[in-house]
């Protein structure tokens, strides 16, 4: 399957099955913004919960939820007002706008030149001079819209952690090394959005800042680099689709940095960054706020400004990577009612069972003999503990295929044997293997397998 076709199929499935919708679609859509449908919001929530649980259910990491709006001096101190820019150019002919450093990979905006790279237009002198464009969204705090009331929608969640370092340290009585984890929305006014969820203007981040003794920065950088790539492997991401890329050109705050990249249909792309940010951020906030931000170790009698190891993952990008990684098509041979055989293509999302939006589907084989009542009772009982879907429409094979596309790991079918023996068929998504289990033990069966 061509990679472009694969991406189109995933986008189509995401809409058809209720994972992802274009924002404001009935008005023509809003570029770079997406809505999460019934299955998408569950998948995103499950990914975030897995990250939050694995980060914070440990002794040395605390949680935080800081405000999206912060004092404008925060962004001056962080360097975002000065440095958070992209070089931008406009095409004089078609009026399309591009990042000046991405012309070789961007396509010309003129439909008459379909497939033509924007770099060719630059070579022909069709572009304006490059100018810097700040990626932060501006708004105003209060009733008067003037420069004195300008604030920004945060472009990252990390700064909310740094300005709360002393609050968290003192209230939690944590000792270094320790971390602060945060999940939340961030906003970047990207010049060009592209590749579905990969580059959007509104997204969610899963960030953790780990505060350490500067003498131990290399040890902890290596620790978190290994820990984070293992997290993706833990939830089923294919090892051969991931790689760690070392940054040659470092950001102004970094001593060292690597990206965990995933091979999307459009190529390799970052899903998480691990950075040694040194003491840059805490020093800058000390300078701009006048508040001394440091740590005193009462055991060693050392006083220092901690270094920070940052792990910064995109929740939306992670969801997209897990969707791509789990998407599969396979040929299935089926036996027809006349004894002949035919083949069909089965589309399946092989999501990790913890991530799966729906954990199980319940079917009555036919809508008679009380099978519906039993199936409804099973559904209502399981819904106390899991997200479960009931379906009595169409042939059972078609119902299986619908759940395969939704990533549902297990299906329970109530049939005539249920009436006689009290057992149901459990069908496993990936192998399509079936077995009989007692209908009164389904909660325990799911708990054991998820």
NUTI-812240 format. One record per residue (C-alpha): residue in one letter; x, y, z negated; residue number from 1. Coordinates in steps of 0.2 Angstrom, whole numbers, plus 5000, padded with zeros to 4 digits. Each point is the difference from the previous one (the first is absolute). Layout:
BEGIN
PT   aa      u      v      w     i
PT    a      X      Y      Z   NUM
...
This chain:
BEGIN
PT   aa      u      v      w     i
PT    x   5000   5000   5000     1
PT    x   5007   5017   5005     2
PT    x   5004   5011   4985     3
PT    x   4988   5014   5006     4
PT    x   4986   4988   5002     5
PT    x   5003   4993   4982     6
PT    x   4999   5018   4993     7
PT    x   4984   5003   5010     8
PT    x   4992   4984   4993     9
PT    x   5004   5004   4982    10
PT    x   4993   5017   5002    11
PT    x   4984   4993   5008    12
PT    x   4999   4986   4986    13
PT    x   5002   5014   4987    14
PT    x   4985   5009   5006    15
PT    x   4989   4985   5004    16
PT    x   5002   4992   4983    17
PT    x   4999   5016   4990    18
PT    x   5019   5003   4995    19
PT    x   5004   5016   5008    20
PT    x   4989   5014   5008    21
PT    x   5006   5016   5009    22
PT    x   4995   5014   4988    23
PT    x   4985   5011   5006    24
PT    x   4998   4988   5015    25
PT    x   4983   5006   5004    26
PT    x   5007   5018   5003    27
PT    x   5014   4993   5011    28
PT    x   5012   4996   4986    29
PT    x   5013   5009   4990    30
PT    x   5018   4996   5006    31
PT    x   5011   4992   4988    32
PT    x   4986   4996   4987    33
PT    x   4992   4984   4997    34
PT    x   4986   4993   4989    35
PT    x   5000   4983   4991    36
PT    x   4985   4990   5003    37
PT    x   4992   4986   4988    38
PT    x   5015   4988   5003    39
PT    x   5013   5013   5002    40
PT    x   4997   5008   4984    41
PT    x   5001   4983   4991    42
PT    x   5016   4995   5009    43
PT    x   5008   5017   4996    44
PT    x   4994   4999   4982    45
PT    x   5007   4982   4998    46
PT    x   5017   5005   5007    47
PT    x   5001   5015   4988    48
PT    x   4994   4990   4985    49
PT    x   5014   4987   5004    50
PT    x   5013   5013   5001    51
PT    x   4994   5009   4984    52
PT    x   4999   4983   4990    53
PT    x   5017   4995   5006    54
PT    x   5008   5017   4996    55
PT    x   4991   5004   4983    56
PT    x   4998   4983   4992    57
PT    x   5018   5001   4994    58
PT    x   5008   5008   4985    59
PT    x   5010   5014   5009    60
PT    x   4987   5008   5011    61
PT    x   4986   5012   4996    62
PT    x   4986   5006   5011    63
PT    x   4995   5018   5004    64
PT    x   4986   5009   5011    65
PT    x   5006   5017   5003    66
PT    x   4990   5014   5008    67
PT    x   5000   5002   5019    68
PT    x   5001   5019   4998    69
PT    x   5015   5006   4991    70
PT    x   5009   5017   4996    71
PT    x   5007   5006   5016    72
PT    x   5017   5002   4991    73
PT    x   5001   4981   5000    74
PT    x   5002   4999   5019    75
PT    x   5013   5014   5000    76
PT    x   5010   4991   4987    77
PT    x   4998   4983   5010    78
PT    x   5006   5008   5016    79
PT    x   4984   4997   5009    80
PT    x   4996   5018   5004    81
PT    x   5018   5002   5007    82
PT    x   5004   4983   5008    83
PT    x   4983   4991   5003    84
PT    x   5000   5004   5018    85
PT    x   5000   4993   5017    86
PT    x   5006   5008   5016    87
PT    x   4985   5003   5012    88
PT    x   4998   5004   5018    89
PT    x   4985   5004   5011    90
PT    x   4998   4995   5019    91
PT    x   4996   5016   5010    92
PT    x   4991   4990   5013    93
PT    x   4988   4988   4990    94
PT    x   5001   5009   4983    95
PT    x   5004   4983   4991    96
PT    x   5011   5002   4984    97
PT    x   5015   4988   4996    98
PT    x   5013   4997   4987    99
PT    x   5016   5007   5009   100
PT    x   5010   4985   4994   101
PT    x   4988   4987   5006   102
PT    x   4998   5005   5018   103
PT    x   5008   4984   5007   104
PT    x   4987   4989   4992   105
PT    x   4985   5011   5002   106
PT    x   4989   5000   5016   107
PT    x   4996   5016   5010   108
PT    x   4983   5007   4995   109
PT    x   4995   5003   5018   110
PT    x   4988   4986   5006   111
PT    x   5007   5003   5018   112
PT    x   5017   4993   4994   113
PT    x   4994   4984   4991   114
PT    x   5014   4990   4993   115
PT    x   5013   5015   5002   116
PT    x   5011   5003   4985   117
PT    x   5000   5018   4993   118
PT    x   5019   5001   5002   119
PT    x   4998   5002   5019   120
PT    x   4989   5015   4997   121
PT    x   5013   5008   4989   122
PT    x   5013   4997   5013   123
PT    x   4989   5009   5012   124
PT    x   4999   5015   4989   125
PT    x   4982   4998   4996   126
PT    x   5002   5002   4981   127
PT    x   5001   5015   4988   128
PT    x   5015   5002   4989   129
PT    x   5000   4989   4984   130
PT    x   4994   5008   4984   131
PT    x   4998   4993   4983   132
PT    x   4983   4995   4994   133
PT    x   4997   4996   4981   134
PT    x   4990   4984   4997   135
PT    x   4991   5005   4984   136
PT    x   4982   5005   5000   137
PT    x   4996   5017   4993   138
PT    x   4985   5005   4990   139
PT    x   4995   5013   4987   140
PT    x   4997   4999   4982   141
PT    x   4986   5011   4994   142
PT    x   4988   5012   5008   143
PT    x   5012   5011   5010   144
PT    x   5009   4994   5015   145
PT    x   5017   5008   5000   146
PT    x   5018   4995   4999   147
PT    x   5001   5002   4981   148
PT    x   4987   4986   4998   149
PT    x   5008   4988   5013   150
PT    x   5001   4982   4994   151
PT    x   5004   4984   5010   152
PT    x   4992   4983   5001   153
PT    x   5014   4988   4994   154
PT    x   5011   4992   5014   155
PT    x   5006   4987   4988   156
PT    x   4995   4994   4982   157
PT    x   5018   4999   4994   158
PT    x   5001   5018   4994   159
PT    x   4985   4997   4988   160
PT    x   5011   4987   4991   161
PT    x   5015   5011   4999   162
PT    x   4991   5015   4992   163
PT    x   4992   4987   4987   164
PT    x   5016   4991   4996   165
PT    x   5002   5008   4982   166
PT    x   4981   4998   4997   167
PT    x   5000   4981   5004   168
PT    x   5017   4997   4991   169
PT    x   4994   5008   4984   170
PT    x   4983   4993   5000   171
PT    x   5004   4982   5005   172
PT    x   5017   5000   4990   173
PT    x   5009   4992   5014   174
PT    x   5018   4998   5001   175
PT    x   5011   5001   5016   176
PT    x   4999   4991   5011   177
PT    x   4982   5001   5003   178
PT    x   4988   5005   5014   179
PT    x   4984   5009   5004   180
PT    x   4988   4994   5013   181
PT    x   4987   5009   5009   182
PT    x   4987   4996   5013   183
PT    x   4992   5015   5010   184
PT    x   4995   5010   5015   185
PT    x   5013   5010   5009   186
PT    x   4998   5012   5015   187
PT    x   5011   5004   5015   188
PT    x   4995   5011   5014   189
PT    x   5009   4989   5013   190
PT    x   5003   5008   5017   191
PT    x   4996   4984   5008   192
PT    x   4991   4985   4993   193
PT    x   5002   4983   5008   194
PT    x   4999   4981   4999   195
PT    x   4983   4998   4990   196
PT    x   5004   5001   4981   197
PT    x   5019   5002   5002   198
PT    x   5000   5019   5001   199
PT    x   4985   5009   4993   200
PT    x   4997   5017   4992   201
PT    x   4991   4993   4984   202
PT    x   5007   4984   4992   203
PT    x   5004   4992   4984   204
PT    x   5016   4996   4992   205
PT    x   5006   4987   4987   206
PT    x   5015   5008   4992   207
PT    x   5011   4996   4985   208
PT    x   5014   5011   4993   209
PT    x   5013   4990   4990   210
PT    x   5010   5011   4988   211
PT    x   5018   4994   4996   212
PT    x   5017   5004   4993   213
PT    x   5010   5007   5014   214
PT    x   5014   4987   4997   215
PT    x   4988   4986   5005   216
PT    x   4992   5007   5016   217
PT    x   5008   4987   5012   218
PT    x   4994   4986   4989   219
PT    x   4982   5006   4999   220
PT    x   5000   5005   5019   221
PT    x   5004   4982   5005   222
PT    x   4988   4993   4987   223
PT    x   4985   5010   5007   224
PT    x   5005   4997   5018   225
PT    x   4999   4981   4997   226
PT    x   4984   5001   4989   227
PT    x   4990   5010   5013   228
PT    x   5004   4989   5015   229
PT    x   4995   4985   4990   230
PT    x   4984   5008   4996   231
PT    x   4994   4999   5018   232
PT    x   5007   4982   5002   233
PT    x   4990   4995   4984   234
PT    x   4984   5005   5009   235
PT    x   5003   4991   5015   236
PT    x   5009   5012   5012   237
PT    x   5011   4991   5013   238
PT    x   5018   5001   4996   239
PT    x   5005   5001   5018   240
PT    x   4989   5015   5002   241
PT    x   5009   5011   4987   242
PT    x   5017   5008   4998   243
PT    x   5009   5012   4990   244
PT    x   5008   5015   5009   245
PT    x   5013   5011   4992   246
PT    x   4998   5019   5002   247
PT    x   5015   5007   5009   248
PT    x   4994   5018   4998   249
PT    x   4994   5003   4983   250
PT    x   4987   5012   4993   251
PT    x   5006   5015   4990   252
PT    x   4996   4992   4984   253
PT    x   5007   4982   5003   254
PT    x   5016   4992   4996   255
PT    x   4995   4984   5009   256
PT    x   4984   4994   5008   257
PT    x   4992   4985   5009   258
PT    x   4984   4996   5009   259
PT    x   4990   4984   5000   260
PT    x   4994   4999   5018   261
PT    x   4987   4989   5008   262
PT    x   4999   4995   5018   263
PT    x   4984   5007   5006   264
PT    x   4994   4997   5018   265
PT    x   5007   5017   5004   266
PT    x   5017   4997   4992   267
PT    x   5008   5000   4984   268
PT    x   4993   5013   4987   269
PT    x   5003   5004   4982   270
PT    x   4987   4993   4987   271
PT    x   5011   5005   4984   272
PT    x   5015   5010   4996   273
PT    x   5012   4997   4985   274
PT    x   5010   5016   4996   275
PT    x   5014   5004   4988   276
PT    x   4994   5018   4997   277
PT    x   5013   5004   4987   278
PT    x   4996   5014   4987   279
PT    x   4995   5012   5014   280
PT    x   4981   5001   4996   281
PT    x   5002   5002   4981   282
PT    x   5014   5013   5002   283
PT    x   4990   5010   5012   284
PT    x   4984   5000   4989   285
PT    x   5011   5005   4985   286
PT    x   5007   5014   5011   287
PT    x   4983   5006   5006   288
PT    x   4989   4998   4984   289
PT    x   5013   5004   4987   290
PT    x   4996   4985   4991   291
PT    x   5014   4988   4996   292
PT    x   4997   4983   5007   293
PT    x   5012   4988   4993   294
PT    x   5002   4984   4990   295
PT    x   5009   4997   4983   296
PT    x   5005   4982   4996   297
PT    x   5000   4999   4981   298
PT    x   5010   4983   5001   299
PT    x   5015   5006   5010   300
PT    x   4998   5019   4996   301
PT    x   5000   5004   5019   302
PT    x   4990   5014   5007   303
PT    x   4997   5001   5018   304
PT    x   4988   5003   5014   305
PT    x   4995   4983   5007   306
PT    x   5002   4994   5017   307
PT    x   4985   4994   5009   308
PT    x   4997   4984   5011   309
PT    x   4984   5003   5010   310
PT    x   4990   4986   5008   311
PT    x   4987   5008   5012   312
PT    x   4988   4990   5009   313
PT    x   4985   5005   5011   314
PT    x   4984   4991   4995   315
PT    x   4992   5003   5017   316
PT    x   5016   4995   5010   317
PT    x   5001   4984   4989   318
PT    x   4982   4996   5004   319
PT    x   5004   5002   5018   320
PT    x   5015   4989   4999   321
PT    x   4991   4986   4991   322
PT    x   4986   5001   5013   323
PT    x   5012   4998   5014   324
PT    x   5010   4987   4991   325
PT    x   4984   4989   4996   326
PT    x   4992   5002   5017   327
PT    x   5001   4984   5010   328
PT    x   4991   4992   5015   329
PT    x   5000   4981   5002   330
PT    x   4992   4987   5012   331
PT    x   4987   4989   4992   332
PT    x   4994   4984   5008   333
PT    x   4981   4997   4996   334
PT    x   4989   4986   5003   335
PT    x   4983   5004   5009   336
PT    x   4983   4992   4997   337
PT    x   5002   4989   5015   338
PT    x   5016   4993   4995   339
PT    x   5011   5010   5011   340
PT    x   5014   5012   4994   341
PT    x   5004   5018   5003   342
PT    x   5012   5013   4993   343
PT    x   4998   5017   4993   344
PT    x   5011   5014   4993   345
PT    x   4998   5002   4981   346
PT    x   5005   5017   4994   347
PT    x   5005   5000   4981   348
PT    x   5007   5012   4988   349
PT    x   5012   4989   4989   350
PT    x   5000   5012   4985   351
PT    x   5007   4995   4984   352
PT    x   4985   4995   4989   353
PT    x   5003   5013   4987   354
PT    x   4999   5014   5014   355
PT    x   4985   4992   5009   356
PT    x   4985   5012   4999   357
PT    x   4987   4986   4998   358
PT    x   5006   4985   4990   359
PT    x   4987   4988   5006   360
PT    x   4985   4998   5011   361
PT    x   4985   4989   4996   362
PT    x   4989   4992   5014   363
PT    x   4984   4989   5000   364
PT    x   5003   4988   5014   365
PT    x   4982   5002   5005   366
PT    x   4986   5012   4993   367
PT    x   4989   4986   4993   368
PT    x   4998   4987   4986   369
PT    x   5005   5013   4987   370
PT    x   5018   5001   5007   371
PT    x   4998   5019   5000   372
PT    x   4995   5001   4982   373
PT    x   5015   4990   4994   374
PT    x   5011   5011   5011   375
PT    x   4993   5016   4993   376
PT    x   5002   4993   4982   377
PT    x   5019   4996   5004   378
PT    x   5002   5017   5007   379
PT    x   4993   5009   4986   380
PT    x   5010   4990   4987   381
PT    x   5017   5003   5009   382
PT    x   4996   5018   5002   383
PT    x   5003   5003   4982   384
PT    x   5018   4996   5003   385
PT    x   5004   5002   5018   386
PT    x   4995   5009   5016   387
PT    x   4989   4987   5009   388
PT    x   4990   5001   5016   389
PT    x   4984   4991   5004   390
PT    x   4996   4995   5018   391
PT    x   4986   4990   5007   392
PT    x   5000   5007   5018   393
PT    x   5005   4989   5015   394
PT    x   5009   4984   5002   395
PT    x   5012   4996   4986   396
PT    x   5015   4999   5011   397
PT    x   4996   5018   5006   398
PT    x   4999   5005   4981   399
PT    x   5017   4993   4997   400
PT    x   5007   5010   5015   401
PT    x   4993   5016   4993   402
PT    x   5008   4997   4983   403
PT    x   5016   4995   5008   404
PT    x   5001   5017   5008   405
PT    x   4996   5008   4983   406
PT    x   5015   4991   4992   407
PT    x   4988   4990   4988   408
PT    x   5011   4986   4993   409
PT    x   4985   4988   4995   410
PT    x   4983   4995   5006   411
PT    x   4987   4990   4990   412
PT    x   4987   4991   5010   413
PT    x   4984   4993   4992   414
PT    x   4993   4985   5009   415
PT    x   4990   4984   4998   416
PT    x   5013   4992   4990   417
PT    x   4999   5015   4988   418
PT    x   4982   4995   4997   419
PT    x   5004   4982   4996   420
PT    x   5017   5001   4991   421
PT    x   5002   5018   4994   422
PT    x   5016   5003   5011   423
PT    x   5004   5013   5013   424
PT    x   5012   5001   5014   425
PT    x   5015   5011   4997   426
PT    x   5009   5006   5016   427
PT    x   5017   5007   4999   428
PT    x   5003   5015   5013   429
PT    x   5018   4997   5006   430
PT    x   5000   4981   5002   431
PT    x   4981   4998   5002   432
PT    x   5001   4985   4989   433
PT    x   4984   4995   4991   434
PT    x   4996   4990   4984   435
PT    x   4986   4998   4988   436
PT    x   4999   5008   4983   437
PT    x   4987   5001   4986   438
PT    x   4989   5015   5002   439
PT    x   5001   5004   4982   440
PT    x   5019   5001   5000   441
PT    x   5002   5013   5014   442
PT    x   5006   5014   4988   443
PT    x   5014   4989   4994   444
PT    x   5004   4994   5017   445
PT    x   5002   5018   5007   446
PT    x   5010   5006   4984   447
PT    x   5013   4985   5003   448
PT    x   5002   5004   5019   449
PT    x   5001   5019   5000   450
